[in-house]
Amino acid sequence: IAFGMANPVTLQTALDDLVSHGAESVAVVRLFVSGESFLKETAYSFQLEAHAPSGHTMHEPRVLDLSVPVSLSVGGLLDAQLMAGILVDRALGLSIDPSKESILIVGHGPGDDDENKRWVSKMDHLAESIRKDGDFHSVNVSTLREDWTGKREAAELELQAFVRTESTAGRTVIIIPFRLFGFGPYADVFEGLSYRADSLGLLPDQRVTDWIRSQYMSTKETLIQSEMMNHQSHD
């Protein structure tokens, strides 16, 4: 396990540990909400991308020391239909009277506007399961764009206005965080407003584990195919 948002230090440590235990190849499963998050940075570190990414990065990109073949997963939890079931369970678990409740699913969100639109579109697709399985007044999705000054402030005002409007109309807003773990900064964002929530993100849930396993299997298969092609090219 390598924590730290594509931190090359923790990635190198985890890689070295696997090799020291006899690994002859490594399938890297990236655990992010969006498959786009830190993909270029990680690919560059594992020598799967020729050029270092430009723009906003959490850590200075650097190439890792590799002694074994590596394959990298590219998808994120937003791409996994399994997550829809988690959202349904979260919504129904918090619901008391669906007809008088509105669901608000909030994600972290990126800085790039086009990428943010893709986040919202994928979240909305997953939220469709709540619309089908529940009888809520409305089901809404949005992002806070937490790390982006200016864009976050506008997002906060929009989210707060939605909760106030629903409260004025006599409806309770159920807030579900589309994040790996916990409620994040949302308690501060919605301070003083009336809503219902718990402390749960997507974890803990077996379906996230199932997704990780499926990502590992597909990434491993990609690695096997790549190695077979390399052997054939040398024959």
C-alpha positions as CSV (number, residue, x, y, z in Angstrom):
1,I,0.0,0.0,0.0
2,A,1.3,3.4,-1.0
3,F,-0.5,6.4,0.5
4,G,0.0,10.0,-0.5
5,M,-1.7,11.0,-3.8
6,A,0.9,9.5,-6.2
7,N,3.8,10.3,-3.9
8,P,6.9,8.9,-5.5
9,V,8.5,8.2,-2.2
10,T,5.8,5.9,-0.9
11,L,5.4,4.4,-4.3
12,Q,9.1,3.5,-4.4
13,T,8.9,2.1,-0.9
14,A,5.9,-0.1,-1.7
15,L,7.5,-1.3,-4.9
16,D,10.8,-2.2,-3.3
17,D,8.9,-4.1,-0.6
18,L,7.1,-6.2,-3.2
19,V,10.3,-7.0,-5.0
20,S,12.0,-7.9,-1.8
21,H,9.3,-10.5,-1.2
22,G,9.9,-12.1,-4.6
23,A,7.5,-10.2,-6.9
24,E,8.5,-10.6,-10.5
25,S,5.9,-8.2,-11.9
26,V,3.6,-5.7,-10.3
27,A,0.0,-4.7,-11.0
28,V,-0.6,-1.2,-9.6
29,V,-4.3,-0.6,-8.6
30,R,-5.0,3.1,-8.1
31,L,-7.7,3.8,-5.5
32,F,-9.2,7.2,-6.5
33,V,-12.7,8.4,-7.0
34,S,-11.8,9.6,-10.5
35,G,-9.6,7.6,-12.8
36,E,-8.2,10.9,-14.1
37,S,-6.8,11.8,-10.6
38,F,-3.0,11.7,-10.6
39,L,-3.0,9.2,-13.5
40,K,-0.3,11.1,-15.6
41,E,1.9,11.5,-12.5
42,T,1.7,7.8,-11.6
43,A,2.3,6.7,-15.2
44,Y,5.3,8.9,-15.4
45,S,6.7,7.6,-12.2
46,F,6.4,4.0,-13.4
47,Q,8.0,4.8,-16.7
48,L,4.7,4.3,-18.6
49,E,4.6,8.0,-19.7
50,A,7.5,9.7,-21.4
51,H,7.0,13.2,-20.2
52,A,6.4,14.6,-16.7
53,P,2.9,16.1,-16.3
54,S,2.6,19.9,-16.2
55,G,0.3,22.0,-14.0
56,H,-1.0,21.2,-10.5
57,T,0.6,18.3,-8.8
58,M,0.7,17.3,-5.1
59,H,4.3,16.0,-5.4
60,E,7.3,16.7,-7.6
61,P,7.1,14.0,-10.3
62,R,10.1,11.7,-10.6
63,V,10.8,8.4,-12.3
64,L,11.0,5.4,-10.0
65,D,13.7,2.7,-10.0
66,L,12.1,-0.3,-11.6
67,S,13.5,-3.8,-11.6
68,V,10.3,-5.6,-12.6
69,P,7.5,-5.0,-15.2
70,V,4.7,-2.8,-14.0
71,S,1.1,-2.3,-15.2
72,L,-1.2,0.4,-14.1
73,S,-5.0,0.6,-13.6
74,V,-6.7,3.6,-15.1
75,G,-10.3,3.5,-13.8
76,G,-11.8,5.1,-10.8
77,L,-14.7,4.5,-8.5
78,L,-16.8,6.9,-10.6
79,D,-16.6,4.4,-13.4
80,A,-17.8,1.5,-11.3
81,Q,-21.5,0.6,-11.3
82,L,-21.0,-1.2,-8.0
83,M,-20.8,2.2,-6.3
84,A,-24.4,2.9,-7.3
85,G,-25.5,0.2,-4.9
86,I,-23.6,1.8,-2.1
87,L,-25.2,5.2,-2.8
88,V,-28.7,3.5,-2.7
89,D,-27.9,1.9,0.6
90,R,-26.6,5.1,2.1
91,A,-29.7,7.0,1.0
92,L,-32.3,4.4,2.2
93,G,-30.4,4.0,5.4
94,L,-30.7,7.7,6.2
95,S,-34.3,8.1,4.9
96,I,-37.4,8.5,7.1
97,D,-40.0,9.9,4.7
98,P,-38.6,9.8,1.1
99,S,-41.4,12.0,-0.3
100,K,-40.3,14.8,2.0
101,E,-36.5,14.3,1.4
102,S,-34.1,15.4,-1.3
103,I,-30.8,13.6,-1.8
104,L,-27.6,15.6,-2.3
105,I,-24.5,13.6,-3.4
106,V,-21.3,15.7,-3.0
107,G,-17.9,14.9,-4.5
108,H,-14.5,16.4,-4.0
109,G,-14.2,17.7,-7.6
110,P,-11.2,18.8,-9.7
111,G,-10.0,22.2,-10.7
112,D,-10.4,21.8,-14.4
113,D,-13.9,22.7,-15.6
114,D,-14.2,20.1,-18.3
115,E,-13.0,17.4,-15.9
116,N,-15.4,18.6,-13.3
117,K,-18.3,18.2,-15.8
118,R,-17.2,14.6,-16.3
119,W,-17.2,14.0,-12.5
120,V,-20.7,15.4,-12.3
121,S,-22.0,13.4,-15.3
122,K,-20.6,10.1,-13.9
123,M,-22.0,10.9,-10.4
124,D,-25.4,11.6,-11.9
125,H,-25.3,8.3,-13.8
126,L,-24.7,6.4,-10.6
127,A,-27.3,8.4,-8.8
128,E,-29.9,7.2,-11.3
129,S,-30.1,4.0,-9.2
130,I,-31.4,6.1,-6.2
131,R,-34.0,7.7,-8.5
132,K,-35.2,4.2,-9.5
133,D,-35.1,2.5,-6.1
134,G,-36.2,5.4,-3.9
135,D,-39.2,7.7,-3.9
136,F,-37.4,10.8,-3.0
137,H,-38.5,14.3,-4.0
138,S,-35.3,14.8,-5.9
139,V,-31.8,13.3,-6.3
140,N,-29.0,15.8,-7.0
141,V,-25.2,15.7,-7.5
142,S,-22.5,18.3,-7.2
143,T,-18.9,18.8,-6.4
144,L,-17.3,21.1,-3.8
145,R,-14.0,21.5,-5.8
146,E,-12.3,21.5,-2.4
147,D,-8.8,22.4,-3.3
148,W,-9.5,25.3,-5.7
149,T,-9.7,28.8,-4.3
150,G,-12.4,30.8,-6.1
151,K,-14.2,27.7,-7.5
152,R,-14.7,26.3,-4.1
153,E,-16.4,29.5,-2.8
154,A,-18.8,29.5,-5.7
155,A,-19.6,25.8,-5.1
156,E,-20.2,26.3,-1.4
157,L,-22.7,29.1,-2.0
158,E,-24.6,27.0,-4.5
159,L,-24.7,24.0,-2.2
160,Q,-25.8,26.0,0.8
161,A,-28.5,27.7,-1.3
162,F,-29.9,24.4,-2.3
163,V,-30.1,23.2,1.3
164,R,-31.8,26.4,2.4
165,T,-34.3,26.2,-0.4
166,E,-35.2,22.7,0.4
167,S,-35.6,23.5,4.1
168,T,-37.8,26.4,3.3
169,A,-40.0,24.1,1.2
170,G,-40.3,21.7,4.2
171,R,-38.0,19.0,2.9
172,T,-35.0,17.5,4.5
173,V,-31.8,17.2,2.5
174,I,-29.9,13.9,2.9
175,I,-26.2,14.6,2.2
176,I,-24.1,11.6,0.9
177,P,-20.4,12.2,0.4
178,F,-19.0,10.6,-2.7
179,R,-15.6,10.2,-1.2
180,L,-13.6,7.2,-0.1
181,F,-14.0,7.7,3.6
182,G,-15.8,10.0,6.0
183,F,-17.7,13.3,5.7
184,G,-14.7,15.4,4.7
185,P,-15.2,19.2,5.2
186,Y,-18.9,19.1,4.7
187,A,-19.8,19.7,8.4
188,D,-18.1,23.1,8.1
189,V,-19.7,23.8,4.7
190,F,-23.2,23.2,5.9
191,E,-22.8,24.5,9.4
192,G,-26.0,26.1,10.7
193,L,-28.1,24.5,8.1
194,S,-30.7,21.7,8.6
195,Y,-29.8,18.4,6.9
196,R,-29.3,14.7,7.6
197,A,-26.1,12.7,7.2
198,D,-23.8,10.2,8.9
199,S,-20.0,9.8,8.8
200,L,-19.9,7.3,6.0
201,G,-18.2,7.7,2.7
202,L,-18.0,4.8,0.2
203,L,-16.0,2.9,2.8
204,P,-16.4,0.7,4.7
205,D,-18.2,-1.5,2.1
206,Q,-17.4,-4.9,0.6
207,R,-18.2,-3.6,-2.9
208,V,-15.2,-1.3,-2.8
209,T,-13.1,-4.4,-2.0
210,D,-14.7,-6.2,-4.9
211,W,-13.9,-3.3,-7.2
212,I,-10.2,-3.3,-6.1
213,R,-10.1,-7.1,-6.8
214,S,-11.5,-6.6,-10.3
215,Q,-9.1,-3.8,-11.0
216,Y,-6.2,-6.0,-9.9
217,M,-7.4,-8.9,-12.1
218,S,-7.8,-6.7,-15.2
219,T,-4.5,-4.9,-14.6
220,K,-2.7,-8.2,-14.1
221,E,-4.2,-9.5,-17.3
222,T,-2.9,-6.4,-19.2
223,L,0.6,-7.1,-17.7
224,I,0.5,-10.8,-18.8
225,Q,-0.5,-9.8,-22.3
226,S,2.2,-7.2,-22.5
227,E,4.9,-9.7,-21.3
228,M,3.7,-12.2,-23.9
229,M,4.0,-9.7,-26.7
230,N,7.5,-8.8,-25.5
231,H,8.5,-12.4,-25.6
232,Q,7.1,-12.9,-29.0
233,S,8.9,-9.8,-30.3
234,H,12.2,-11.3,-29.1
235,D,11.6,-14.7,-30.6
